[in-house]
């Protein structure tokens, strides 16, 4: 019994040290994350092996694990850029991106956790200034916004592609022009719309006039052909046919045969 305290203290010490070592060695990587291992006595950041995946991991207590989010993320950026004629344009954009999983060690070693601020956002600003500088404010305001978005994406992707960053999309959320320029563009667009509408009405009226001329000409030709083909004998035959049809109807009438003009019958109705 006297020896128990002497034996128990070393055991207790070993248990406490073991608990501390396990707590220092245990690393849990969350969902959508990956870990970059830093070996204090083994060459620093591990770049030739895949990063630590999701779940529980045990590492040496003197090593460190840097956690990165590897799911898609979004970065917002508001910029002041110049158009082709030197006017100040405010551009509101966002980028969808994520680090390249297999290059996560190199990203940490060369760019650090601040890669978004150090690499991605400066690249977006540079690409936006380059692209917007090719266009006029009117093009930025109306027809070229989608084209500009694609060009900024392509130029930014070229910059960050070899920086261990995967760029998925660039979205142009808003383009703000100086108020005077915006008003002038809107007036010009309105005038162009009114001009197009007026031209459309003129073309429509011209086509309607042409249609009426063609229709009138067709009727005139038909009447001329019909007049040339009608003879006295044909008219008499038609009159006789009409007389026979009318005589068969139930309405009360008197038919005088051969008493009309040109020998056609006269039909007297009940009115």
C-alpha positions in Angstrom: 0.0 0.0 0.0 2.9 2.3 0.7 4.3 1.7 -2.8 1.0 2.6 -4.6 1.5 6.4 -4.6 5.1 6.0 -5.9 3.8 3.7 -8.8 0.6 5.7 -9.4 2.4 9.1 -10.0 4.5 8.0 -13.0 1.4 6.2 -14.5 -0.7 9.4 -14.0 2.1 11.4 -15.5 2.3 9.1 -18.6 -1.5 9.3 -19.0 -1.6 13.1 -18.9 1.3 13.3 -21.3 -0.4 10.8 -23.7 -3.6 12.8 -23.6 -1.7 16.0 -24.4 0.1 14.4 -27.3 -3.1 12.9 -28.7 -4.9 16.2 -28.5 -2.0 17.9 -30.2 -1.8 15.1 -32.8 -5.5 14.9 -33.6 -6.7 17.0 -36.6 -10.3 17.0 -37.9 -10.8 18.3 -41.4 -14.3 19.6 -42.0 -16.7 19.2 -44.9 -15.5 21.1 -48.0 -12.0 21.5 -46.5 -8.5 20.1 -47.0 -5.4 20.2 -44.8 -1.9 21.1 -45.8 0.7 19.4 -43.7 3.8 21.3 -42.4 6.6 19.0 -41.1 8.7 20.9 -38.7 11.6 18.5 -38.9 10.8 17.0 -42.3 11.3 19.7 -45.0 8.4 22.1 -44.2 5.3 22.2 -46.4 4.4 18.9 -48.0 3.9 19.5 -51.7 4.5 16.1 -53.3 1.6 14.4 -51.6 -2.2 15.0 -51.7 -3.6 17.2 -49.0 -5.4 15.7 -46.0 -9.0 15.0 -46.9 -12.1 15.4 -44.8 -12.3 13.5 -41.5 -10.1 12.7 -38.5 -6.3 12.5 -38.9 -3.3 11.9 -36.5 -0.1 13.8 -37.1 3.0 14.2 -35.1 2.5 16.8 -32.4 5.4 19.0 -33.6 3.9 19.2 -37.1 1.1 21.6 -38.2 -1.9 21.3 -40.5 -3.2 24.4 -42.3 -6.9 24.1 -43.2 -8.2 25.5 -46.6 -11.7 25.7 -47.9 -11.7 23.8 -51.2 -15.4 24.2 -52.2 -16.4 27.0 -54.6 -16.2 30.4 -53.1 -17.3 33.9 -54.2 -15.3 37.1 -54.0 -16.8 40.6 -54.5 -14.9 43.5 -56.0 -15.9 47.1 -56.8 -13.6 48.9 -59.2 -13.1 52.3 -60.8 -12.0 51.8 -64.4 -11.6 54.0 -67.5 -13.5 53.6 -70.8 -11.8 54.0 -74.2 -12.5 57.8 -74.1 -11.2 58.2 -70.6 -14.4 58.4 -68.7 -14.6 57.0 -65.1 -16.7 53.8 -64.9 -17.7 52.0 -61.7 -17.8 48.3 -62.1 -19.3 45.9 -59.6 -18.2 42.3 -60.2 -17.9 39.0 -58.4 -15.8 35.9 -59.0 -16.5 32.2 -58.4 -13.3 30.4 -57.6 -11.6 27.6 -55.5 -8.1 26.5 -55.0 -6.8 23.6 -57.1 -7.0 20.6 -54.8 -3.9 18.7 -55.8 -1.8 21.9 -55.8 -2.9 23.1 -52.3 0.6 22.5 -50.8 2.2 24.7 -53.5 -0.5 27.4 -53.0 0.2 27.5 -49.3 3.9 27.5 -49.7 4.0 30.2 -52.4 0.9 32.3 -51.9 -0.3 31.6 -48.3 -3.9 31.7 -47.0 -4.1 35.3 -48.3 -4.1 34.1 -52.0 -7.5 35.7 -52.7 -6.3 39.2 -51.6 -2.7 38.8 -53.1 -3.5 37.0 -56.4 -7.1 36.8 -57.4 -8.5 40.2 -56.7 -5.5 42.1 -58.2 -5.9 39.9 -61.3 -9.6 40.7 -61.7 -8.8 44.4 -61.3 -6.0 44.2 -63.9 -8.2 42.3 -66.4 -11.2 44.6 -65.9 -9.1 47.7 -66.6 -7.7 46.2 -69.7 -11.0 45.0 -71.1 -13.1 48.1 -70.2 -10.5 50.3 -71.8 -11.4 48.9 -75.2 -15.1 50.0 -75.1 -17.1 53.2 -75.0 -19.5 54.1 -72.2 -22.4 53.4 -74.6 -21.2 49.9 -75.3 -20.7 49.2 -71.6 -24.2 50.4 -70.9 -26.1 48.5 -73.5 -25.0 45.8 -75.9 -21.5 44.7 -74.9 -22.0 43.9 -71.2 -22.1 40.1 -71.8 -19.0 40.3 -74.1 -17.1 42.3 -71.5 -17.9 39.7 -68.8 -16.6 36.9 -71.0 -13.4 38.8 -71.8 -12.7 39.7 -68.2 -13.1 36.1 -67.2 -10.8 34.8 -70.0 -8.1 37.4 -69.1 -8.3 36.8 -65.4 -8.2 33.0 -66.0 -4.9 33.4 -67.9 -3.4 35.2 -65.0 -4.5 32.9 -62.2 -4.4 29.6 -64.0 -0.7 29.0 -63.1 -1.1 30.4 -59.6 -2.9 27.2 -58.4 -6.3 28.9 -58.5 -9.3 27.5 -60.4 -11.5 30.4 -61.7 -15.0 29.2 -62.5 -16.9 32.4 -63.5 -16.8 36.2 -63.5 -20.1 38.0 -63.1 -20.6 41.7 -63.9 -23.3 42.7 -61.5 -23.5 46.4 -62.2 -22.0 49.1 -64.5 -22.3 52.7 -63.2 -21.7 55.6 -65.6 -21.5 59.3 -64.7 -25.0 60.7 -64.5 -24.6 63.1 -67.4 -23.2 60.4 -69.7 -26.0 58.0 -68.7 -28.7 60.6 -69.4 -27.1 61.4 -72.8 -27.0 57.7 -73.8 -30.6 57.1 -72.7 -31.7 60.1 -74.8 -29.8 58.9 -77.8 -31.2 55.4 -77.4 -34.7 56.8 -77.2 -34.3 58.8 -80.3 -32.9 55.8 -82.2 -35.9 53.8 -81.1 -38.3 56.5 -82.2 -36.5 56.7 -85.6 -36.8 52.9 -86.0 -40.4 53.0 -85.1 -41.1 55.8 -87.7 -39.3 53.9 -90.4 -41.3 50.8 -89.5 -44.5 52.7 -89.9 -43.4 54.1 -93.3 -42.5 50.6 -94.6 -45.8 49.2 -93.3 -47.8 52.0 -95.0 -45.8 51.5 -98.2 -46.5 47.8 -98.2 -50.2 48.3 -97.5 -50.4 50.8 -100.5 -48.6 48.3 -102.7 -51.1 45.6 -101.6 -54.1 47.8 -102.4 -52.7 48.7 -105.8 -52.1 45.0 -106.6 -55.6 44.1 -105.4 -57.2 46.9 -107.4 -55.2 45.9 -110.5 -56.3 42.3 -110.0 -60.0 43.3 -109.7 -59.7 45.5 -112.8 -58.1 42.7 -114.8 -60.8 40.3 -113.7 -63.6 42.6 -114.6 -62.1 43.3 -118.0 -61.7 39.6 -118.7 -65.3 38.9 -117.5 -66.7 41.8 -119.6 -64.9 40.5 -122.7 -66.3 37.0 -122.2 -69.9 37.9 -121.5 -72.3 37.7 -124.6 -76.0 38.3 -124.9 -76.6 34.6 -125.3 -74.7 33.8 -122.0 -76.6 36.5 -120.1 -79.9 35.0 -121.3 -78.9 31.5 -120.2 -77.8 32.8 -116.8 -81.1 34.7 -116.5 -83.1 31.5 -117.3 -81.1 29.5 -114.7 -81.7 32.2 -112.0 -85.4 32.2 -112.9 -85.7 28.5 -112.5 -84.0 28.6 -109.1 -86.2 31.4 -107.9 -89.3 29.7 -109.0 -88.5 26.7 -106.9 -88.2 28.8 -103.7 -91.2 28.8 -101.2 -91.6 32.6 -101.3 -94.7 33.9 -103.2 -93.9 35.5 -106.5 -95.1 36.1 -110.1 -92.8 35.3 -113.0 -93.5 37.0 -116.3 -91.6 35.0 -119.0 -90.0 37.0 -121.8 -91.1 40.4 -120.6 -87.9 41.8 -119.3 -85.2 43.8 -121.0 -83.4 41.7 -123.7 -86.1 39.1 -123.3 -85.3 38.1 -119.8 -88.1 37.2 -117.3 -89.5 39.8 -114.8 -89.9 38.5 -111.3 -92.5 40.1 -109.0 -92.1 39.3 -105.3 -94.4 39.7 -102.4 -93.0 43.2 -101.6 
